Amino acid sequence: QVGNVTSPIGRTKTAPAASARNENFRLAFASCQQYEHGYFTAYKHMADEEFDLIIHLGDYIYERSWGNNLVRNHEGPEIITLQDYRNRYNTYKSDPDIRAAHASAPWVVTWDDHEVDNNYAGEIAEDEQTPEQFLRRRVDAYQAYYEFMPIRLPVGREGPDMPIHRRLRFGNLMEMHVLDTRQYRNDQACGDGRKISCDEHQDPMRSALGQAQKNWLLDGLATTEATWNVLAQQIMMASLRGVSGAGERLWPMDIWDGYPYERQQLLEHLDTVSTPNP
């Protein structure tokens, strides 16, 4: 209670110690929740089931409107400033079902692109913003994320960067590797979108993780002793390639299809080091 305001009572759980021998753990995950496209009824069911953990994999908010036949509306145009981002989180958290889910269990969160700007890549915006303008916007978006989401202030935060990849252990049953495939990635190849492969796309050095995060992940997957290993990450790992009307193969450049060599390296590493149950 603060003054005359009393917050609702929530519920949380302490994670089992890393050395604990636990046999059961119930978790749910969510992502890509565009407020205008529908209601958050699924969160009511999550709250009712009282999971041990809820994981949010990104796109907790959307920075602008998308699509037609909207069932409710954002306030204002595309968000840019710190106050804009704060207001957008307030809108999403006004939904009673998402509030119930937050009150029902601890959450682990990571972001995708819409917490900042659609399809941004590292320091590169989707549209005509200079790097200086976009980094200022990214700083504000990251600050609002920290203020509104259940996440610790990262160790080593400096300037416009905010490291959030981390490793969480839940007894001997599960280790979770929480990834960030936005902040350190190379720009989408071939002009983004669904495109025919080009030389840039075939560059084996292109990365969605960045070298430091990739090394950290590969080391963790090689040394883990947990029974199950979960990659909590934002973008589709399975291929969503399509075919054009002319029969040409089209690659969606914003997901792992756009970074095929790094994806293959990761999958081969899981096999080489025999990571348990990835």
N, C-alpha and C positions, 0 to 999 in steps of 0.2 A: 504494500500500500504506500502510495506517495500522495500526501495531501488528502484530497477527497476521492482519489482514483484508486480503485482496487483491481488488480489484474486477475484473470481467471487462474485457477489452479491447474498446473500441468503435471505430467508424470515423466520420469526418466529412469534409466537403468545404468548402473555402473558396468562397464565392460569387464568380462572375466580377465583375470591376470594372464599374462602371456604363458605362464607355466601351467595354467589350469587345464584339466582334462575334461572338456565339455563335449557332449554328444549332440546337442541340439542348439540351433540358432535360427530364428525366424526373421527374415528381412523382406522388405518391399522396396521397389525403386520407382521413380517417376522422372519425367523429363518433358521438355517441349510443351509447356502449358500456356498456350496463347489465350489470354483472358477473354478476348472477344469471340473466340470460336466456340465456346461452350462453357458449361458449368463444371465445377471441380467435385462432382459427386463421388468419384473414385476415392478421394481423400476421406470422405465420410466412412467408407468401407474400411480403409486403412486404419482409421481411428478406432472403429468398432472392434477390429481384430487384434489390437494391442500387440503390434510387432515388437521385437527386440530392437529393431533399427529400421529407419527409413533413409534411403539414399536418394539424393537428387542429383541427376547427371547433367544438369545444365538447361539453359533457357527457362529459368525460373520466372523471368519477366521477358517481355518483348518491347523493343525500343520504339516500334511504330506499328501502325495498323497493317493487317495482311488480309487479303481475300474479301469475299462477299458474304452476304447473308449472316452478318454478325449478330450475335444474340445479346451482346452488351458492349459498351464502348470504353476505350481508354479516354483519359482526359487530355485534350490538347494534341499538338502535332508530335513529330519525332523528338525524342528527348535528347538533350545535349549537355546540360549543365548538371552540377551536383544536386541542386534543388529539384531539377526535372527527374533525375533518377530516384531521389528520395520519394517524390510524389508517386512515381510509378510503383515502387515497392509498397507504399501505403495502399494503393488501389488493389494490388494483388492480395495483400494480407487482410483486406477488408472482407474477403470471402470467408464465410463461417466454416466451410468444410476444410479449407486449408489451415485455418486456425486450429480446428479440432485435431488435425493430423499432427501439427506441431506440438500440441499439448499432450499427445498420446505416447510419444516415444522420442528417444534421441535421434538426431539427424546427422548424417554425413553429407556434405555438399561439395560440389565443384561446379564450375561454370562452363558454358559454351560461348557462342558468339553474341546472342541477343541480349545478354546482360550489358553489352557495350554497343555493338554495331553489327548488323548482318554480315556474315562471311568475312569479318576482319581477320587479318593474318599478321600476328606480331605487332609491328608498328604501322601496318598498312591498312587504311580504311577501305570500305567498299566503294565509296563515292569520292567526290572531288574535294577532299580535305588535305591540307598540307600535313606532312609528318608532325610538325609542331602543333597544329590544331588538333590532330587526332590524339597525340599523346596527352594533351591537356584533357581532352574528353575521356580518355581511358583512365587517367588518374581519378577523375571524378566518379566514373562508373565503378572502379574498383573500391573507392572509398565508401560509396553507398552500399556495395555488396558486403563489405566488412561490417558496416553499421547495422544492416538488416538481417544478415544471415548468421546461423550458428557456426561461426568459425573463429578460431584464434587469430590474432594478429600474427602474420608469419614472421618467423625469425629471418633476418636478413633483408627485410623490405627496405628498398632504397630507390629514390627517384620514382619513375613511372612504373617500376616493376613490382609485382606482388606474388612471390612464389607460394603456390598452394598445393603442389603435388606433395604427397605424404603417404606414409605407410602405417596402417593400423592393424593391431593384432588382437584377435578375440580368442583367447585360450589357444589350445593346440589345434582347434578345429578350423580356423579361418584366418588368413592374412589378406588384407585389402590394400591394393596399390591404387591410390587415388591420383588420376592423371590430369594434366592440363594440355590439351591439344590445340590451344589457341594462342597463348601468349608468346610462344617460342617458335611457331611454325614458319616455314617458308611460304611465300605467297602462292595462292592456287595457280596451277600451271595452265597454259594455253588460254588465258583470259577468263578462267573460272567457268562455271556452268557445266552442262553436259556436252563434252567435246570429243572429237577425234583425237587420239593421242598425238603428241608433238614431241620434238626433241627435249623440251623442258620437262615434260612429263616423264620421260625415260631417264632422266638424270638420277643415278643411284644415290647421290648425296642429298637429295631433297628430303626434308624431315617435317613431320607434324609435331614431333616432341621436342626438338632441339637436342644437341649432342649431350649436354649435361644431364638433362632429365632422362634421356634414353640410356645413358650409362648407369644411372641410378636404378632404373627399372630393371635392366638386364642383370645387374649385380643382385638385386633383391630376388629376382626369379630363380637365380642360380643357387642361392643360399637358404631359401625359405625351408622351414621344417613343418609348416602347417599342412593339415590334411587337404584343405581347399584353398585355392588362391584366386582372388577376385580382382579383375581389372575394372575399376570404376572409372569409365571414360565416356566421352561425349559423342563420338562419331561412329557410324556404322562400320563394323569390321568386315562383315560379309560383303561380297561384291554386289553392286546394284547396276552393273553395266547393262546398257540397252543397245538397240540397233536402230539406225536411222532408216528412213524410207528408202534410201539408196543401198541399204545393206551394210553400212559402215558401223563399226563398233563405237559406241559412245561411252565415255567415262565421266561419271560425276566427280568433279575435281575437288569438291569441298570435303569429302569424306575420305576414308582410307583408300578407296579406289584412286584418289589423286596422289597418293604416296605409296605406290605398290611395292617398291623395293624395301622401304622401311617396314611395311607390313610383313613382307615375306621374311625379312631378317628376324622380326619378333616371333613369328610363328615357328620358324626353324629353330630359334633359340629355345623355345619352350620344349621342343622335342629333344634337342641336343643335351640340355641340362636336366631333362626329366622332371620338370616342375610338376609337383603333385596337383592333379585335378584343376587345371587352369580354366 
